[in-house]
Amino acid sequence: MKTAAAWTQDYALGIAEIDEQHRLVFEQIDALSAAVARLDERRAIDECLTRLIDYIRVHLVMEEYAMRLLVYPEYTAHKRLHDAALIELEIFLQRHHAGEQRLNETFVAYLTQGWRQHILEGDAQYVRALKSQGVAGRWSVGLGGLLGQWRRAVGHGTATGR
């Protein structure tokens, strides 16, 4: 079965923790897509969407922390993109919960494309900076605990949830 948001090596940036987080978001988008395609109950779809947005929030906070540690010169512009994406997701979530906007395959495709762009454009730039400064292997010091807490909270022992 073809997945809506399949992870491929094309999205690997070469830092294991970042790649793992990106892969997990693809898995969350795919779970949401499957729930929408199966016409699952609204509650199940809401849970998938909320879990996805919560994880994206965690991931973005980790990225921003890494960029601040790096003193990444494009931090402010990258953070603005994060903030705009989160606002857009929150507005959609509120409208969805209010019954004003239905989650459908078009929205899932939009999410998938946005996530691909996030990785291949924005994140690829700051990862190059991490690597050029020789801190790529240490970027997640102190951050792994936050990711681990999120995984335990949603029942994911690993990035794949298996």
C-alpha positions as CSV (number, residue, x, y, z in Angstrom):
1,M,0.0,0.0,0.0
2,K,1.4,3.4,-1.0
3,T,1.5,5.8,1.9
4,A,0.5,9.5,1.8
5,A,3.7,10.7,3.5
6,A,6.3,8.1,3.0
7,W,9.8,8.7,4.4
8,T,12.6,8.2,1.9
9,Q,16.3,8.7,2.1
10,D,15.8,11.9,0.0
11,Y,14.7,13.6,3.3
12,A,17.7,12.4,5.3
13,L,19.9,15.3,6.4
14,G,22.6,13.2,7.9
15,I,22.0,13.9,11.6
16,A,20.3,10.9,13.1
17,E,18.2,12.7,15.7
18,I,16.8,15.2,13.2
19,D,16.2,12.5,10.6
20,E,14.4,10.4,13.2
21,Q,12.1,13.3,14.2
22,H,11.3,14.1,10.6
23,R,10.5,10.4,9.9
24,L,8.2,10.3,12.9
25,V,6.3,13.3,11.6
26,F,5.9,11.5,8.2
27,E,4.5,8.5,10.2
28,Q,2.0,10.8,12.0
29,I,0.9,12.4,8.7
30,D,0.5,8.9,7.3
31,A,-1.6,7.7,10.3
32,L,-3.8,10.8,9.8
33,S,-4.2,10.1,6.1
34,A,-5.2,6.5,6.8
35,A,-7.8,7.6,9.4
36,V,-9.3,10.1,6.9
37,A,-9.3,7.5,4.1
38,R,-11.0,4.9,6.3
39,L,-13.6,7.5,7.3
40,D,-12.8,6.8,10.9
41,E,-14.9,8.4,13.6
42,R,-14.3,12.1,14.2
43,R,-12.8,11.4,17.6
44,A,-10.1,9.1,16.1
45,I,-9.2,11.6,13.4
46,D,-9.1,14.4,16.0
47,E,-6.7,12.3,18.1
48,C,-4.4,11.7,15.1
49,L,-4.5,15.4,14.2
50,T,-3.8,16.6,17.8
51,R,-0.9,14.1,18.2
52,L,0.6,15.3,14.9
53,I,0.4,18.9,15.8
54,D,1.7,18.3,19.3
55,Y,4.7,16.4,17.9
56,I,5.4,19.1,15.3
57,R,5.4,21.6,18.2
58,V,8.0,19.5,20.1
59,H,10.1,19.1,17.0
60,L,10.1,22.8,16.2
61,V,11.1,23.8,19.8
62,M,14.0,21.4,19.5
63,E,15.1,22.9,16.2
64,E,14.9,26.4,17.6
65,Y,16.9,25.4,20.6
66,A,19.6,23.9,18.4
67,M,19.7,27.0,16.2
68,R,20.1,29.3,19.3
69,L,22.9,27.1,20.6
70,L,24.5,27.3,17.1
71,V,23.9,31.1,17.0
72,Y,22.5,30.4,13.6
73,P,22.3,33.7,11.7
74,E,18.9,32.9,10.0
75,Y,17.3,31.9,13.3
76,T,14.8,34.7,13.4
77,A,13.6,34.1,9.8
78,H,13.3,30.4,10.4
79,K,11.5,30.9,13.7
80,R,9.0,33.1,11.9
81,L,8.3,30.3,9.5
82,H,7.7,27.9,12.4
83,D,5.4,30.4,14.1
84,A,3.4,31.0,11.0
85,A,3.0,27.2,10.4
86,L,1.9,26.6,14.0
87,I,-0.6,29.4,13.8
88,E,-2.0,28.0,10.6
89,L,-2.3,24.5,12.1
90,E,-3.9,25.8,15.3
91,I,-6.5,27.8,13.3
92,F,-7.3,24.7,11.2
93,L,-7.6,22.6,14.4
94,Q,-9.9,25.1,16.0
95,R,-12.1,25.2,12.9
96,H,-12.1,21.5,12.6
97,H,-13.2,21.1,16.3
98,A,-15.9,23.7,15.7
99,G,-17.2,21.7,12.7
100,E,-16.4,24.7,10.4
101,Q,-13.7,22.9,8.4
102,R,-13.5,19.2,7.6
103,L,-10.2,17.3,7.5
104,N,-9.9,15.7,4.1
105,E,-7.3,14.2,1.8
106,T,-6.6,17.6,0.3
107,F,-5.5,19.0,3.7
108,V,-3.4,15.9,4.3
109,A,-1.6,16.4,0.9
110,Y,-1.1,20.1,1.9
111,L,0.5,19.0,5.2
112,T,2.7,16.5,3.4
113,Q,3.9,19.0,1.0
114,G,4.6,21.6,3.7
115,W,6.5,19.0,5.7
116,R,8.7,18.1,2.7
117,Q,9.4,21.8,2.1
118,H,10.2,22.3,5.8
119,I,12.9,19.6,5.6
120,L,14.4,20.2,2.1
121,E,14.5,23.9,2.2
122,G,14.6,25.3,5.8
123,D,16.1,22.5,7.8
124,A,18.7,21.6,5.1
125,Q,20.1,25.1,5.5
126,Y,20.6,25.0,9.3
127,V,21.9,21.4,9.2
128,R,24.6,22.5,6.8
129,A,25.5,25.2,9.3
130,L,25.6,22.6,12.1
131,K,27.9,20.4,10.1
132,S,30.2,23.2,9.0
133,Q,30.7,24.2,12.6
134,G,31.4,20.7,13.6
135,V,28.6,20.4,16.1
136,A,26.2,18.1,14.2
137,G,26.9,15.2,16.5
138,R,26.3,17.2,19.6
139,W,23.2,19.2,18.6
140,S,20.7,17.2,20.6
141,V,22.5,17.3,24.0
142,G,19.8,17.9,26.5
143,L,17.0,17.6,24.0
144,G,16.6,13.8,23.8
145,G,14.7,13.8,27.1
146,L,12.0,16.0,25.6
147,L,11.5,13.7,22.6
148,G,11.5,10.7,24.9
149,Q,8.8,12.2,27.1
150,W,6.6,12.8,24.1
151,R,7.2,9.3,22.8
152,R,6.1,7.8,26.2
153,A,3.1,10.1,26.4
154,V,1.7,8.9,23.1
155,G,2.9,5.3,23.4
156,H,5.8,5.4,21.1
157,G,8.9,3.6,22.4
158,T,10.7,4.4,19.2
159,A,10.2,6.6,16.2
160,T,8.3,3.9,14.4
161,G,6.0,3.3,17.4
162,R,6.9,-0.5,17.3
